[in-house]
Amino acid sequence: MRYISTRGGIAPIPFDEAVMMGLASDGGLLVPESLPQVEADILADWSRLRFQDLAVEVLKPFVGECIPEQDLIDLINESYASFSHPAVTPLVPLGEQHILELFHGPTAAFKDVALQFLGNLFEYLLARRGGHLNILGATSGDTGSAAIAGVRGKARIQIFILYPQGRISPIQERQMTTVLDANVHCIAIRGTFDDAQRIVKQLFQDLRFKAQYALGAVNSINWARILAQMVYYFYAWGQLCQGNPECRVSFSVPTGNFGDVFAGYLARRMGLPVERLIIATNQNDILTRFVHTGIYAAGEVQHTLSPAMDIQLASNFERYLYFLSGERPEVVQNWLESLTGTGELRIDEDQRAQVARDFQARAVTDAETLEQIRRTYEEEGYILDPHTAVGVRAASALDCGKCVCLATAHPAKFGEAVVRAIGREAPYPPALKNLLDRPTRSILLDADETTVRQFMQRTLAP
């Protein structure tokens, strides 16, 4: 398996180079040259596997010969050994729906599923190839803490995480800033997540700086993130359908950067029997508006109770545009030039019809989010975090039927919203206890590329 750019500007590269490259050197995102197809008999076999063994099977064709199979098995087993539930991502009945709990990792968020694997993968590849890696990422909440947990204390790796000051929950911030390992650098910026993401992309697009400082990506622009997230779609289907190829399942996905729902989109293209993929957004509804109108136009970022989704420009959307275009990089380039030049991107009627076949979408207000947390607790005794509540509300509003709602974070990470909804906090999992009592370390910088660049240069100076 080899990887190409959505913008067509690089020669095909193998998996290990794709992981280390992160953002493609032409500014695009890396995608596989082709997608393997999974037949019904293979799906039936996969439905009987534990999560770790399924992950090996899903990843093998994408990894190719870059990693020996036994090494891949060892990497995956090591990555999920720290999860507190034996099923890794258990499926829980909730009324007519099911909740796919993705928060049993070390930072109580779905990002752990991919970033525990990616951290170990980076360490493995660096030990084999030599050299060092300086990870640069932006977070709207959970990516930063999960990335830090994946690489803290690892040899040959430094990590720099940008996050918007005052726009993530106190627990999320403490999960990052209480990690005092020497290779961890937390940067609060005076701005929004979109500002942080813009700075990261600008620094990656400076190819001289990227090469000089060996920049690596942990945001979902890194293909390995998407790949690892595909696994739990196959796992949820297997648990619910027990290998029956006639059984089709819908998924409702709280969506900000488009990586999680894009992983489900790829799983369906590979042959997973997915009925519907629901893009569930909060009031930052650029993706919902795109599905409904065919126009992708950013507005002002609104601060909501589901802050990890307070995003306008979704970093993985370009990967979907590549497939929507018929895998034509020149069309993607034209769309992106239009977005840069006019502030919006428009697709034609045939493409709008394709989007409607690929996704449904629903935006959910803060009031609806609180009401859903309250209703679910009163009816089922189950506490939703606000992001998961957005997904549950969207699924209910769209009459999702046999639907799996992705639970992207533990509710204790968002205590203020939970208390407002049900009058009590969710019990803390072990990973979140005593965070507020620990010492912290971070730096506050302006949302400016040059300022961040200079901080990194000073930090990494010999």
ZIZI-V535490 format. One record per residue. SS is DSSP state (alpha for helix, beta for strand, coil for the rest). NEAR is the number of other ideal C-beta (glycine too) atoms within 8 Angstrom. D_FIRST is the distance of its C-alpha to the first C-alpha in whole Angstrom. Layout:
BEGIN
<<SS	NEAR	D_FIRST> <SS	NEAR	D_FIRST>>
END
This chain:
BEGIN
<<coil	11	0> <beta	9	4> <beta	14	7> <beta	12	10> <beta	14	14> <coil	15	16> <coil	12	19> <coil	11	17> <coil	10	18> <coil	11	15> <coil	3	13> <coil	7	9> <beta	11	9> <beta	11	7> <alpha	12	7> <alpha	10	11> <alpha	9	12> <alpha	12	11> <alpha	14	13> <alpha	11	16> <alpha	10	16> <coil	10	16> <coil	12	18> <coil	13	16> <coil	10	19> <coil	9	20> <coil	9	21> <coil	15	18> <coil	13	16> <beta	12	12> <beta	11	10> <beta	10	7> <coil	8	7> <coil	5	8> <coil	7	9> <coil	7	9> <coil	6	13> <coil	9	15> <coil	7	19> <alpha	7	22> <alpha	6	23> <alpha	8	19> <alpha	17	21> <alpha	11	24> <alpha	9	23> <alpha	14	21> <coil	12	24> <coil	7	26> <coil	10	24> <coil	6	25> <alpha	13	23> <alpha	10	21> <alpha	8	20> <alpha	14	19> <alpha	13	17> <alpha	12	15> <alpha	9	14> <alpha	12	13> <alpha	13	11> <alpha	9	10> <alpha	7	7> <alpha	11	6> <alpha	10	7> <coil	9	6> <coil	3	8> <coil	7	9> <coil	10	12> <coil	5	14> <alpha	8	15> <alpha	6	18> <alpha	9	18> <alpha	13	15> <alpha	9	18> <alpha	8	21> <alpha	13	19> <alpha	13	19> <alpha	9	23> <alpha	8	24> <alpha	11	23> <coil	13	25> <coil	6	28> <coil	7	30> <coil	11	29> <coil	7	33> <coil	9	32> <coil	3	31> <coil	8	29> <coil	12	27> <coil	14	27> <coil	9	30> <beta	13	31> <beta	9	35> <beta	7	37> <beta	11	39> <coil	6	41> <coil	3	40> <beta	13	36> <beta	12	34> <beta	14	33> <beta	14	30> <beta	11	31> <coil	13	28> <coil	14	31> <coil	12	31> <coil	16	29> <coil	10	31> <coil	12	32> <coil	14	32> <beta	16	30> <coil	13	26> <alpha	13	25> <alpha	18	25> <alpha	15	22> <alpha	15	20> <alpha	15	22> <alpha	17	23> <alpha	16	19> <alpha	16	18> <alpha	14	21> <alpha	12	21> <alpha	11	17> <alpha	16	19> <alpha	13	22> <alpha	11	19> <alpha	11	17> <alpha	14	21> <alpha	7	22> <alpha	6	20> <alpha	8	20> <coil	4	23> <coil	7	24> <coil	8	25> <beta	12	24> <beta	14	26> <beta	15	25> <beta	12	26> <beta	15	26> <beta	13	28> <beta	17	30> <coil	17	32> <coil	13	32> <alpha	16	30> <alpha	16	27> <alpha	15	29> <alpha	14	31> <alpha	17	27> <alpha	18	26> <alpha	15	29> <alpha	16	29> <alpha	14	26> <alpha	15	26> <coil	11	30> <coil	5	31> <coil	10	28> <coil	5	29> <coil	9	27> <beta	14	27> <beta	11	29> <beta	15	28> <beta	13	30> <beta	16	30> <beta	14	32> <beta	19	34> <beta	13	37> <coil	9	40> <coil	3	42> <coil	11	39> <coil	11	38> <coil	11	40> <alpha	6	42> <alpha	12	40> <alpha	15	36> <alpha	11	38> <alpha	12	39> <alpha	15	36> <alpha	16	35> <alpha	10	38> <coil	10	39> <coil	11	37> <coil	6	38> <coil	7	36> <coil	3	36> <coil	11	33> <beta	12	33> <beta	10	34> <beta	14	35> <beta	14	36> <beta	13	38> <beta	16	38> <beta	8	41> <coil	10	39> <coil	10	37> <alpha	14	33> <alpha	12	32> <alpha	11	34> <alpha	16	32> <alpha	13	29> <alpha	9	30> <alpha	15	31> <alpha	14	28> <alpha	11	26> <alpha	9	29> <alpha	15	28> <alpha	12	24> <alpha	9	25> <coil	8	27> <alpha	7	25> <alpha	6	28> <alpha	10	29> <alpha	13	25> <alpha	7	24> <alpha	6	28> <coil	10	28> <coil	10	24> <beta	12	23> <beta	12	21> <coil	13	20> <coil	14	21> <coil	14	22> <coil	13	20> <coil	10	18> <coil	13	16> <alpha	12	13> <alpha	12	13> <alpha	15	17> <alpha	16	15> <alpha	12	13> <alpha	13	16> <alpha	14	18> <alpha	14	17> <alpha	13	18> <alpha	12	21> <alpha	14	21> <alpha	14	20> <alpha	12	23> <alpha	15	26> <alpha	15	25> <alpha	15	25> <alpha	9	28> <alpha	12	30> <alpha	11	29> <coil	8	29> <coil	11	27> <coil	7	29> <coil	8	27> <coil	5	30> <coil	11	30> <coil	8	28> <beta	14	28> <beta	15	29> <beta	16	28> <beta	16	30> <beta	13	28> <beta	15	30> <coil	13	28> <coil	12	29> <coil	12	25> <coil	15	23> <alpha	12	21> <alpha	15	22> <alpha	13	23> <alpha	12	19> <alpha	13	17> <alpha	14	20> <alpha	13	19> <alpha	11	15> <alpha	12	16> <alpha	10	19> <alpha	8	16> <alpha	11	14> <coil	10	18> <coil	11	20> <coil	12	24> <beta	14	24> <beta	8	28> <beta	10	28> <beta	14	26> <beta	18	29> <beta	15	29> <beta	15	32> <beta	18	33> <coil	16	36> <coil	10	39> <coil	14	36> <coil	9	35> <alpha	14	33> <alpha	13	30> <alpha	12	33> <alpha	11	35> <alpha	12	32> <alpha	12	31> <alpha	6	35> <alpha	6	35> <coil	10	32> <beta	9	33> <beta	11	32> <beta	9	34> <coil	8	35> <coil	7	38> <coil	4	40> <coil	11	38> <coil	8	40> <coil	6	41> <coil	13	40> <coil	12	41> <coil	15	37> <alpha	13	36> <alpha	13	32> <alpha	15	32> <coil	16	35> <coil	13	32> <coil	10	32> <coil	9	29> <coil	12	26> <coil	13	23> <coil	14	21> <alpha	11	22> <alpha	12	21> <alpha	13	17> <alpha	12	19> <alpha	13	21> <alpha	13	18> <alpha	10	18> <alpha	11	21> <coil	11	22> <coil	6	20> <coil	6	17> <coil	7	19> <alpha	14	19> <alpha	7	23> <alpha	10	24> <alpha	15	22> <alpha	10	24> <alpha	8	27> <alpha	12	27> <alpha	12	27> <alpha	8	30> <alpha	11	32> <alpha	11	31> <alpha	5	32> <alpha	6	35> <alpha	5	37> <coil	6	36> <beta	9	34> <beta	10	31> <beta	8	32> <coil	9	30> <coil	7	32> <alpha	6	33> <alpha	6	30> <alpha	10	28> <alpha	10	30> <alpha	8	31> <alpha	9	27> <alpha	13	27> <alpha	9	30> <alpha	5	28> <alpha	9	25> <coil	11	27> <beta	10	31> <beta	14	32> <beta	13	35> <beta	9	37> <coil	15	39> <coil	8	42> <alpha	9	43> <alpha	6	46> <alpha	9	44> <alpha	18	42> <alpha	14	45> <alpha	10	46> <alpha	15	43> <alpha	17	43> <alpha	10	47> <alpha	8	47> <alpha	14	44> <alpha	13	46> <alpha	6	49> <alpha	7	48> <alpha	8	45> <coil	4	46> <coil	9	42> <coil	10	42> <coil	13	39> <coil	17	38> <alpha	15	38> <alpha	13	34> <alpha	16	34> <alpha	16	37> <alpha	17	36> <alpha	17	33> <alpha	16	36> <alpha	15	39> <alpha	15	36> <alpha	15	35> <alpha	10	39> <alpha	8	40> <coil	11	37> <coil	5	38> <coil	12	35> <coil	6	36> <coil	9	34> <beta	15	32> <beta	14	30> <beta	15	31> <beta	14	29> <beta	14	31> <coil	15	30> <beta	16	32> <coil	11	35> <alpha	12	39> <alpha	14	40> <alpha	14	38> <alpha	15	40> <alpha	11	44> <alpha	8	46> <alpha	14	44> <alpha	17	44> <alpha	10	48> <alpha	7	49> <alpha	11	48> <alpha	9	49> <coil	4	51> <coil	6	50> <coil	8	47> <coil	11	44> <coil	5	44> <coil	8	42> <coil	11	39> <alpha	6	40> <alpha	9	37> <alpha	12	39> <coil	7	43> <coil	5	45> <alpha	10	42> <alpha	6	45> <alpha	4	47> <coil	8	45> <coil	5	45> <coil	7	43> <coil	6	41> <coil	9	40> <beta	8	41> <beta	8	42> <beta	12	41> <beta	7	41> <coil	10	38> <coil	8	38> <alpha	9	35> <alpha	6	37> <alpha	9	39> <alpha	15	35> <alpha	10	34> <alpha	8	38> <alpha	11	37> <alpha	13	34> <alpha	9	35> <alpha	7	39> <alpha	9	37> <alpha	8	34> <coil	5	37> <coil	1	38>>
END
